[in-house]
Amino acid sequence: MLSPIDPRMLISTSQPIDPGKKINKHDPVMLKKLCQDFEAVLFNSMLKSMRKTIPEGGLFPKNNAHKIYQEMLDVEISNSSSRNQSIGIADMMYRQLQRQSGQEE
């Protein structure tokens, strides 16, 4: 049987959260961070899809180490982009979730 996903596992390691701390869905800082993490996941998926369209080849052969490094780089680019230069999905989700929970700014 699959265990449910703990939302704390989706939060990037840039700002670790105490595993014993309960997630407060009414905390605006936590809500903003979770929205940014979701945007990072979407952006990472987009990067993977874009990389699949690039034809293989080049000066150096691509081995398993290259693929692992590329995936790690994509994750960091996604996390950094969602924190610094958001594409807007996190902000829209944040505003929508705030309205639904009655926490309008």
N, CA, C and O atoms as a printed pandas DataFrame, in Angstrom:
     atom_number atom_name residue_name chain_id  residue_number  x_coord  y_coord  z_coord
0              1         N          MET        A               1    0.838   -1.178    0.000
1              2        CA          MET        A               1    0.000    0.000    0.000
2              3         C          MET        A               1    0.883    1.242    0.000
3              4         O          MET        A               1    1.862    1.311    0.743
4              5         N          LEU        A               2    0.544    2.205   -0.818
5              6        CA          LEU        A               2    1.310    3.446   -0.906
6              7         C          LEU        A               2    0.993    4.353    0.274
7              8         O          LEU        A               2   -0.160    4.498    0.681
8              9         N          SER        A               3    2.032    4.949    0.804
9             10        CA          SER        A               3    1.812    5.894    1.898
10            11         C          SER        A               3    1.512    7.267    1.309
11            12         O          SER        A               3    1.982    7.584    0.217
12            13         N          PRO        A               4    0.732    8.088    2.020
13            14        CA          PRO        A               4    0.422    9.421    1.500
14            15         C          PRO        A               4    1.677   10.278    1.456
15            16         O          PRO        A               4    2.606   10.079    2.239
16            17         N          ILE        A               5    1.695   11.220    0.544
17            18        CA          ILE        A               5    2.839   12.120    0.389
18            19         C          ILE        A               5    2.777   13.191    1.462
19            20         O          ILE        A               5    1.753   13.848    1.650
20            21         N          ASP        A               6    3.865   13.352    2.146
21            22        CA          ASP        A               6    3.979   14.404    3.157
22            23         C          ASP        A               6    4.363   15.690    2.435
23            24         O          ASP        A               6    5.410   15.718    1.789
24            25         N          PRO        A               7    3.565   16.760    2.514
25            26        CA          PRO        A               7    3.877   17.993    1.800
26            27         C          PRO        A               7    5.221   18.596    2.184
27            28         O          PRO        A               7    5.799   19.357    1.408
28            29         N          ARG        A               8    5.726   18.264    3.373
29            30        CA          ARG        A               8    7.034   18.795    3.766
30            31         C          ARG        A               8    8.140   18.240    2.892
31            32         O          ARG        A               8    9.207   18.847    2.788
32            33         N          MET        A               9    7.903   17.077    2.249
33            34        CA          MET        A               9    8.910   16.487    1.373
34            35         C          MET        A               9    9.020   17.254    0.065
35            36         O          MET        A               9   10.038   17.160   -0.620
36            37         N          LEU        A              10    7.996   18.008   -0.291
37            38        CA          LEU        A              10    7.995   18.754   -1.538
38            39         C          LEU        A              10    8.718   20.086   -1.417
39            40         O          LEU        A              10    8.988   20.739   -2.425
40            41         N          ILE        A              11    9.029   20.489   -0.209
41            42        CA          ILE        A              11    9.678   21.766    0.016
42            43         C          ILE        A              11   11.165   21.595   -0.234
43            44         O          ILE        A              11   11.777   20.650    0.263
44            45         N          SER        A              12   11.745   22.502   -0.999
45            46        CA          SER        A              12   13.159   22.379   -1.343
46            47         C          SER        A              12   14.030   22.492   -0.106
47            48         O          SER        A              12   13.600   22.983    0.938
48            49         N          THR        A              13   15.261   22.027   -0.243
49            50        CA          THR        A              13   16.187   22.017    0.892
50            51         C          THR        A              13   16.820   23.367    1.138
51            52         O          THR        A              13   17.612   23.503    2.070
52            53         N          SER        A              14   16.503   24.372    0.338
53            54        CA          SER        A              14   17.107   25.685    0.541
54            55         C          SER        A              14   16.678   26.286    1.876
55            56         O          SER        A              14   17.449   27.023    2.491
56            57         N          GLN        A              15   15.481   25.990    2.329
57            58        CA          GLN        A              15   14.998   26.450    3.626
58            59         C          GLN        A              15   14.316   25.265    4.306
59            60         O          GLN        A              15   13.100   25.103    4.199
60            61         N          PRO        A              16   15.108   24.420    5.020
61            62        CA          PRO        A              16   14.515   23.217    5.603
62            63         C          PRO        A              16   13.476   23.548    6.654
63            64         O          PRO        A              16   13.556   24.557    7.355
64            65         N          ILE        A              17   12.508   22.669    6.735
65            66        CA          ILE        A              17   11.440   22.817    7.713
66            67         C          ILE        A              17   11.572   21.681    8.717
67            68         O          ILE        A              17   11.839   20.539    8.344
68            69         N          ASP        A              18   11.389   21.996    9.966
69            70        CA          ASP        A              18   11.466   21.002   11.026
70            71         C          ASP        A              18   10.409   19.932   10.776
71            72         O          ASP        A              18    9.227   20.255   10.660
72            73         N          PRO        A              19   10.816   18.641   10.689
73            74        CA          PRO        A              19    9.836   17.588   10.402
74            75         C          PRO        A              19    8.754   17.467   11.461
75            76         O          PRO        A              19    7.661   16.981   11.170
76            77         N          GLY        A              20    9.040   17.904   12.694
77            78        CA          GLY        A              20    8.045   17.826   13.746
78            79         C          GLY        A              20    7.036   18.958   13.694
79            80         O          GLY        A              20    6.019   18.923   14.386
80            81         N          LYS        A              21    7.319   19.970   12.870
81            82        CA          LYS        A              21    6.449   21.144   12.778
82            83         C          LYS        A              21    5.225   20.815   11.929
83            84         O          LYS        A              21    5.348   20.270   10.832
84            85         N          LYS        A              22    4.063   21.146   12.436
85            86        CA          LYS        A              22    2.835   20.932   11.672
86            87         C          LYS        A              22    2.709   22.010   10.601
87            88         O          LYS        A              22    3.079   23.164   10.814
88            89         N          ILE        A              23    2.186   21.618    9.462
89            90        CA          ILE        A              23    1.973   22.577    8.383
90            91         C          ILE        A              23    0.663   23.306    8.640
91            92         O          ILE        A              23   -0.395   22.690    8.768
92            93         N          ASN        A              24    0.753   24.611    8.711
93            94        CA          ASN        A              24   -0.417   25.445    8.933
94            95         C          ASN        A              24   -0.853   26.011    7.596
95            96         O          ASN        A              24   -0.172   26.866    7.029
96            97         N          LYS        A              25   -1.980   25.543    7.089
97            98        CA          LYS        A              25   -2.420   26.006    5.778
98            99         C          LYS        A              25   -2.891   27.458    5.791
99           100         O          LYS        A              25   -3.164   28.027    4.735
100          101         N          HIS        A              26   -2.989   28.060    6.972
101          102        CA          HIS        A              26   -3.368   29.466    7.065
102          103         C          HIS        A              26   -2.153   30.376    7.219
103          104         O          HIS        A              26   -2.301   31.591    7.353
104          105         N          ASP        A              27   -0.959   29.800    7.199
105          106        CA          ASP        A              27    0.270   30.581    7.300
106          107         C          ASP        A              27    0.629   31.104    5.908
107          108         O          ASP        A              27    0.940   30.306    5.024
108          109         N          PRO        A              28    0.593   32.430    5.686
109          110        CA          PRO        A              28    0.846   32.959    4.340
110          111         C          PRO        A              28    2.258   32.683    3.835
111          112         O          PRO        A              28    2.455   32.504    2.634
112          113         N          VAL        A              29    3.235   32.645    4.723
113          114        CA          VAL        A              29    4.617   32.382    4.295
114          115         C          VAL        A              29    4.747   30.950    3.794
115          116         O          VAL        A              29    5.364   30.703    2.758
116          117         N          MET        A              30    4.165   30.005    4.532
117          118        CA          MET        A              30    4.206   28.601    4.136
118          119         C          MET        A              30    3.423   28.392    2.839
119          120         O          MET        A              30    3.863   27.645    1.965
120          121         N          LEU        A              31    2.279   29.041    2.712
121          122        CA          LEU        A              31    1.471   28.928    1.505
122          123         C          LEU        A              31    2.234   29.441    0.290
123          124         O          LEU        A              31    2.216   28.817   -0.771
124          125         N          LYS        A              32    2.901   30.572    0.448
125          126        CA          LYS        A              32    3.689   31.140   -0.653
126          127         C          LYS        A              32    4.803   30.181   -1.061
127          128         O          LYS        A              32    5.035   29.969   -2.252
128          129         N          LYS        A              33    5.491   29.601   -0.079
129          130        CA          LYS        A              33    6.594   28.683   -0.359
130          131         C          LYS        A              33    6.095   27.428   -1.068
131          132         O          LYS        A              33    6.733   26.952   -2.007
132          133         N          LEU        A              34    4.968   26.893   -0.628
133          134        CA          LEU        A              34    4.422   25.709   -1.283
134          135         C          LEU        A              34    3.999   26.001   -2.723
135          136         O          LEU        A              34    4.164   25.158   -3.605
136          137         N          CYS        A              35    3.460   27.184   -2.956
137          138        CA          CYS        A              35    3.092   27.575   -4.325
138          139         C          CYS        A              35    4.332   27.704   -5.199
139          140         O          CYS        A              35    4.321   27.299   -6.361
140          141         N          GLN        A              36    5.394   28.264   -4.647
141          142        CA          GLN        A              36    6.652   28.378   -5.391
142          143         C          GLN        A              36    7.244   27.003   -5.688
143          144         O          GLN        A              36    7.789   26.781   -6.769
144          145         N          ASP        A              37    7.140   26.084   -4.737
145          146        CA          ASP        A              37    7.637   24.730   -4.961
146          147         C          ASP        A              37    6.851   24.031   -6.064
147          148         O          ASP        A              37    7.426   23.310   -6.879
148          149         N          PHE        A              38    5.550   24.243   -6.089
149          150        CA          PHE        A              38    4.728   23.655   -7.139
150          151         C          PHE        A              38    5.128   24.220   -8.505
151          152         O          PHE        A              38    5.227   23.480   -9.484
152          153         N          GLU        A              39    5.355   25.529   -8.563
153          154        CA          GLU        A              39    5.796   26.145   -9.814
154          155         C          GLU        A              39    7.143   25.574  -10.242
155          156         O          GLU        A              39    7.372   25.365  -11.433
156          157         N          ALA        A              40    8.031   25.321   -9.293
157          158        CA          ALA        A              40    9.337   24.749   -9.614
158          159         C          ALA        A              40    9.191   23.357  -10.219
159          160         O          ALA        A              40    9.920   23.006  -11.147
160          161         N          VAL        A              41    8.257   22.563   -9.704
161          162        CA          VAL        A              41    8.018   21.230  -10.250
162          163         C          VAL        A              41    7.513   21.329  -11.689
163          164         O          VAL        A              41    7.962   20.584  -12.560
164          165         N          LEU        A              42    6.587   22.241  -11.935
165          166        CA          LEU        A              42    6.079   22.431  -13.304
166          167         C          LEU        A              42    7.176   22.916  -14.250
167          168         O          LEU        A              42    7.275   22.456  -15.388
168          169         N          PHE        A              43    7.992   23.846  -13.770
169          170        CA          PHE        A              43    9.071   24.398  -14.597
170          171         C          PHE        A              43   10.103   23.314  -14.902
171          172         O          PHE        A              43   10.634   23.257  -16.011
172          173         N          ASN        A              44   10.389   22.454  -13.924
173          174        CA          ASN        A              44   11.328   21.360  -14.139
174          175         C          ASN        A              44   10.792   20.383  -15.185
175          176         O          ASN        A              44   11.541   19.899  -16.033
176          177         N          SER        A              45    9.501   20.101  -15.120
177          178        CA          SER        A              45    8.885   19.232  -16.114
178          179         C          SER        A              45    8.980   19.841  -17.516
179          180         O          SER        A              45    9.214   19.133  -18.495
180          181         N          MET        A              46    8.797   21.149  -17.599
181          182        CA          MET        A              46    8.911   21.839  -18.880
182          183         C          MET        A              46   10.345   21.755  -19.413
183          184         O          MET        A              46   10.549   21.531  -20.606
184          185         N          LEU        A              47   11.337   21.933  -18.534
185          186        CA          LEU        A              47   12.736   21.830  -18.956
186          187         C          LEU        A              47   13.055   20.434  -19.484
187          188         O          LEU        A              47   13.747   20.294  -20.492
188          189         N          LYS        A              48   12.551   19.398  -18.804
189          190        CA          LYS        A              48   12.781   18.030  -19.264
190          191         C          LYS        A              48   12.205   17.817  -20.653
191          192         O          LYS        A              48   12.846   17.220  -21.518
192          193         N          SER        A              49   10.991   18.307  -20.859
193          194        CA          SER        A              49   10.353   18.161  -22.175
194          195         C          SER        A              49   11.127   18.910  -23.251
195          196         O          SER        A              49   11.269   18.426  -24.374
196          197         N          MET        A              50   11.625   20.088  -22.903
197          198        CA          MET        A              50   12.393   20.867  -23.870
198          199         C          MET        A              50   13.708   20.157  -24.224
199          200         O          MET        A              50   14.123   20.160  -25.383
200          201         N          ARG        A              51   14.351   19.559  -23.237
201          202        CA          ARG        A              51   15.622   18.871  -23.489
202          203         C          ARG        A              51   15.440   17.656  -24.387
203          204         O          ARG        A              51   16.352   17.296  -25.131
204          205         N          LYS        A              52   14.270   17.018  -24.328
205          206        CA          LYS        A              52   14.017   15.854  -25.176
206          207         C          LYS        A              52   13.982   16.220  -26.654
207          208         O          LYS        A              52   14.205   15.364  -27.510
208          209         N          THR        A              53   13.704   17.483  -26.958
209          210        CA          THR        A              53   13.611   17.898  -28.359
210          211         C          THR        A              53   14.970   18.186  -28.970
211          212         O          THR        A              53   15.080   18.322  -30.189
212          213         N          ILE        A              54   16.018   18.283  -28.142
213          214        CA          ILE        A              54   17.363   18.574  -28.647
214          215         C          ILE        A              54   17.964   17.280  -29.170
215          216         O          ILE        A              54   17.989   16.284  -28.447
216          217         N          PRO        A              55   18.448   17.268  -30.403
217          218        CA          PRO        A              55   19.025   16.036  -30.956
218          219         C          PRO        A              55   20.318   15.656  -30.236
219          220         O          PRO        A              55   21.080   16.514  -29.792
220          221         N          GLU        A              56   20.542   14.342  -30.136
221          222        CA          GLU        A              56   21.777   13.838  -29.518
222          223         C          GLU        A              56   22.958   14.154  -30.430
223          224         O          GLU        A              56   22.798   14.332  -31.637
224          225         N          GLY        A              57   24.120   14.220  -29.844
225          226        CA          GLY        A              57   25.320   14.489  -30.616
226          227         C          GLY        A              57   26.149   15.550  -29.935
227          228         O          GLY        A              57   25.820   15.997  -28.836
228          229         N          GLY        A              58   27.198   15.945  -30.570
229          230        CA          GLY        A              58   28.046   16.967  -29.991
230          231         C          GLY        A              58   29.481   16.490  -29.899
231          232         O          GLY        A              58   29.816   15.402  -30.368
232          233         N          LEU        A              59   30.309   17.291  -29.304
233          234        CA          LEU        A              59   31.736   17.001  -29.212
234          235         C          LEU        A              59   32.035   15.862  -28.255
235          236         O          LEU        A              59   32.905   15.033  -28.525
236          237         N          PHE        A              60   31.317   15.814  -27.132
237          238        CA          PHE        A              60   31.567   14.784  -26.129
238          239         C          PHE        A              60   30.382   13.830  -26.050
239          240         O          PHE        A              60   29.233   14.260  -26.150
240          241         N          PRO        A              61   30.653   12.533  -25.871
241          242        CA          PRO        A              61   29.540   11.590  -25.721
242          243         C          PRO        A              61   28.827   11.816  -24.394
243          244         O          PRO        A              61   29.449   12.194  -23.401
244          245         N          LYS        A              62   27.528   11.584  -24.385
245          246        CA          LYS        A              62   26.741   11.795  -23.172
246          247         C          LYS        A              62   26.577   10.456  -22.459
247          248         O          LYS        A              62   25.998    9.511  -22.994
248          249         N          ASN        A              63   27.103   10.403  -21.242
249          250        CA          ASN        A              63   27.002    9.190  -20.443
250          251         C          ASN        A              63   26.036    9.409  -19.288
251          252         O          ASN        A              63   25.361   10.436  -19.213
252          253         N          ASN        A              64   25.978    8.439  -18.398
253          254        CA          ASN        A              64   25.039    8.506  -17.276
254          255         C          ASN        A              64   25.361    9.678  -16.349
255          256         O          ASN        A              64   24.451   10.332  -15.839
256          257         N          ALA        A              65   26.643    9.946  -16.130
257          258        CA          ALA        A              65   27.041   11.054  -15.255
258          259         C          ALA        A              65   26.549   12.389  -15.826
259          260         O          ALA        A              65   26.100   13.261  -15.081
260          261         N          HIS        A              66   26.638   12.540  -17.143
261          262        CA          HIS        A              66   26.168   13.771  -17.789
262          263         C          HIS        A              66   24.662   13.936  -17.581
263          264         O          HIS        A              66   24.190   15.038  -17.301
264          265         N          LYS        A              67   23.914   12.851  -17.717
265          266        CA          LYS        A              67   22.460   12.915  -17.535
266          267         C          LYS        A              67   22.095   13.282  -16.100
267          268         O          LYS        A              67   21.184   14.076  -15.867
268          269         N          ILE        A              68   22.812   12.699  -15.139
269          270        CA          ILE        A              68   22.542   13.007  -13.732
270          271         C          ILE        A              68   22.841   14.472  -13.446
271          272         O          ILE        A              68   22.056   15.157  -12.791
272          273         N          TYR        A              69   23.986   14.953  -13.942
273          274        CA          TYR        A              69   24.348   16.359  -13.734
274          275         C          TYR        A              69   23.312   17.281  -14.370
275          276         O          TYR        A              69   22.936   18.294  -13.780
276          277         N          GLN        A              70   22.853   16.936  -15.562
277          278        CA          GLN        A              70   21.858   17.760  -16.264
278          279         C          GLN        A              70   20.551   17.818  -15.475
279          280         O          GLN        A              70   19.932   18.878  -15.384
280          281         N          GLU        A              71   20.128   16.694  -14.908
281          282        CA          GLU        A              71   18.911   16.675  -14.099
282          283         C          GLU        A              71   19.076   17.525  -12.842
283          284         O          GLU        A              71   18.164   18.259  -12.460
284          285         N          MET        A              72   20.248   17.425  -12.194
285          286        CA          MET        A              72   20.506   18.238  -11.004
286          287         C          MET        A              72   20.511   19.727  -11.353
287          288         O          MET        A              72   19.984   20.544  -10.598
288          289         N          LEU        A              73   21.093   20.074  -12.474
289          290        CA          LEU        A              73   21.122   21.460  -12.918
290          291         C          LEU        A              73   19.713   21.961  -13.213
291          292         O          LEU        A              73   19.370   23.092  -12.867
292          293         N          ASP        A              74   18.902   21.133  -13.845
293          294        CA          ASP        A              74   17.519   21.518  -14.143
294          295         C          ASP        A              74   16.726   21.767  -12.868
295          296         O          ASP        A              74   15.928   22.702  -12.812
296          297         N          VAL        A              75   16.933   20.940  -11.840
297          298        CA          VAL        A              75   16.240   21.131  -10.567
298          299         C          VAL        A              75   16.647   22.460   -9.939
299          300         O          VAL        A              75   15.794   23.198   -9.446
300          301         N          GLU        A              76   17.930   22.766   -9.952
301          302        CA          GLU        A              76   18.398   24.030   -9.371
302          303         C          GLU        A              76   17.893   25.242  -10.160
303          304         O          GLU        A              76   17.520   26.259   -9.575
304          305         N          ILE        A              77   17.883   25.126  -11.485
305          306        CA          ILE        A              77   17.354   26.215  -12.317
306          307         C          ILE        A              77   15.872   26.422  -12.008
307          308         O          ILE        A              77   15.414   27.558  -11.888
308          309         N          SER        A              78   15.134   25.336  -11.880
309          310        CA          SER        A              78   13.696   25.423  -11.582
310          311         C          SER        A              78   13.448   26.074  -10.231
311          312         O          SER        A              78   12.608   26.966  -10.111
312          313         N          ASN        A              79   14.181   25.628   -9.213
313          314        CA          ASN        A              79   14.003   26.204   -7.876
314          315         C          ASN        A              79   14.381   27.678   -7.850
315          316         O          ASN        A              79   13.665   28.498   -7.274
316          317         N          SER        A              80   15.493   28.011   -8.466
317          318        CA          SER        A              80   15.943   29.401   -8.493
318          319         C          SER        A              80   14.964   30.288   -9.257
319          320         O          SER        A              80   14.669   31.407   -8.838
320          321         N          SER        A              81   14.471   29.784  -10.368
321          322        CA          SER        A              81   13.528   30.570  -11.171
322          323         C          SER        A              81   12.227   30.816  -10.428
323          324         O          SER        A              81   11.671   31.912  -10.491
324          325         N          SER        A              82   11.741   29.809   -9.729
325          326        CA          SER        A              82   10.470   29.988   -9.023
326          327         C          SER        A              82   10.615   30.950   -7.846
327          328         O          SER        A              82    9.642   31.594   -7.455
328          329         N          ARG        A              83   11.813   31.054   -7.278
329          330        CA          ARG        A              83   12.040   31.959   -6.148
330          331         C          ARG        A              83   12.331   33.395   -6.602
331          332         O          ARG        A              83   11.854   34.349   -5.986
332          333         N          ASN        A              84   13.103   33.548   -7.666
333          334        CA          ASN        A              84   13.589   34.879   -8.055
334          335         C          ASN        A              84   12.859   35.494   -9.241
335          336         O          ASN        A              84   12.527   36.679   -9.211
336          337         N          GLN        A              85   12.605   34.716  -10.277
337          338        CA          GLN        A              85   11.993   35.241  -11.496
338          339         C          GLN        A              85   10.792   34.383  -11.856
339          340         O          GLN        A              85   10.784   33.707  -12.885
340          341         N          SER        A              86    9.804   34.415  -11.022
341          342        CA          SER        A              86    8.628   33.573  -11.183
342          343         C          SER        A              86    7.972   33.797  -12.549
343          344         O          SER        A              86    7.968   34.908  -13.079
344          345         N          ILE        A              87    7.420   32.715  -13.104
345          346        CA          ILE        A              87    6.695   32.855  -14.365
346          347         C          ILE        A              87    5.234   33.208  -14.113
347          348         O          ILE        A              87    4.456   33.356  -15.056
348          349         N          GLY        A              88    4.858   33.344  -12.835
349          350        CA          GLY        A              88    3.534   33.840  -12.490
350          351         C          GLY        A              88    2.567   32.808  -11.964
351          352         O          GLY        A              88    1.537   33.167  -11.394
352          353         N          ILE        A              89    2.871   31.527  -12.140
353          354        CA          ILE        A              89    1.949   30.488  -11.695
354          355         C          ILE        A              89    1.834   30.485  -10.174
355          356         O          ILE        A              89    0.735   30.367   -9.633
356          357         N          ALA        A              90    2.966   30.614   -9.484
357          358        CA          ALA        A              90    2.958   30.602   -8.015
358          359         C          ALA        A              90    2.146   31.772   -7.468
359          360         O          ALA        A              90    1.387   31.604   -6.514
360          361         N          ASP        A              91    2.295   32.945   -8.059
361          362        CA          ASP        A              91    1.550   34.114   -7.590
362          363         C          ASP        A              91    0.050   33.949   -7.794
363          364         O          ASP        A              91   -0.743   34.298   -6.920
364          365         N          MET        A              92   -0.336   33.417   -8.950
365          366        CA          MET        A              92   -1.761   33.198   -9.211
366          367         C          MET        A              92   -2.340   32.156   -8.254
367          368         O          MET        A              92   -3.440   32.334   -7.732
368          369         N          MET        A              93   -1.604   31.075   -8.025
369          370        CA          MET        A              93   -2.067   30.052   -7.095
370          371         C          MET        A              93   -2.182   30.607   -5.678
371          372         O          MET        A              93   -3.142   30.321   -4.963
372          373         N          TYR        A              94   -1.196   31.401   -5.285
373          374        CA          TYR        A              94   -1.183   31.984   -3.944
374          375         C          TYR        A              94   -2.417   32.864   -3.728
375          376         O          TYR        A              94   -3.098   32.756   -2.709
376          377         N          ARG        A              95   -2.692   33.732   -4.700
377          378        CA          ARG        A              95   -3.863   34.609   -4.567
378          379         C          ARG        A              95   -5.162   33.804   -4.535
379          380         O          ARG        A              95   -6.062   34.104   -3.750
380          381         N          GLN        A              96   -5.258   32.780   -5.391
381          382        CA          GLN        A              96   -6.461   31.951   -5.434
382          383         C          GLN        A              96   -6.662   31.198   -4.124
383          384         O          GLN        A              96   -7.776   31.143   -3.603
384          385         N          LEU        A              97   -5.595   30.621   -3.594
385          386        CA          LEU        A              97   -5.706   29.866   -2.344
386          387         C          LEU        A              97   -5.997   30.780   -1.164
387          388         O          LEU        A              97   -6.696   30.386   -0.230
388          389         N          GLN        A              98   -5.469   31.995   -1.198
389          390        CA          GLN        A              98   -5.777   32.947   -0.139
390          391         C          GLN        A              98   -7.262   33.316   -0.166
391          392         O          GLN        A              98   -7.910   33.397    0.878
392          393         N          ARG        A              99   -7.792   33.537   -1.374
393          394        CA          ARG        A              99   -9.218   33.862   -1.489
394          395         C          ARG        A              99  -10.079   32.709   -0.972
395          396         O          ARG        A              99  -11.070   32.930   -0.275
396          397         N          GLN        A             100   -9.695   31.483   -1.316
397          398        CA          GLN        A             100  -10.481   30.317   -0.903
398          399         C          GLN        A             100  -10.459   30.129    0.609
399          400         O          GLN        A             100  -11.439   29.669    1.196
400          401         N          SER        A             101   -9.340   30.485    1.238
401          402        CA          SER        A             101   -9.257   30.291    2.685
402          403         C          SER        A             101   -9.716   31.534    3.449
403          404         O          SER        A             101   -9.749   31.523    4.680
404          405         N          GLY        A             102  -10.072   32.611    2.729
405          406        CA          GLY        A             102  -10.564   33.818    3.372
406          407         C          GLY        A             102   -9.468   34.680    3.973
407          408         O          GLY        A             102   -9.715   35.411    4.932
408          409         N          GLN        A             103   -8.258   34.606    3.423
409          410        CA          GLN        A             103   -7.121   35.373    3.958
410          411         C          GLN        A             103   -6.717   36.509    3.040
411          412         O          GLN        A             103   -5.523   36.776    2.904
412          413         N          GLU        A             104   -7.614   37.157    2.433
413          414        CA          GLU        A             104   -7.279   38.242    1.497
414          415         C          GLU        A             104   -6.347   39.239    2.152
415          416         O          GLU        A             104   -6.513   39.580    3.323
416          417         N          GLU        A             105   -5.348   39.713    1.383
417          418        CA          GLU        A             105   -4.393   40.699    1.899
418          419         C          GLU        A             105   -4.990   42.072    1.918
419          420         O          GLU        A             105   -4.328   43.028    2.322
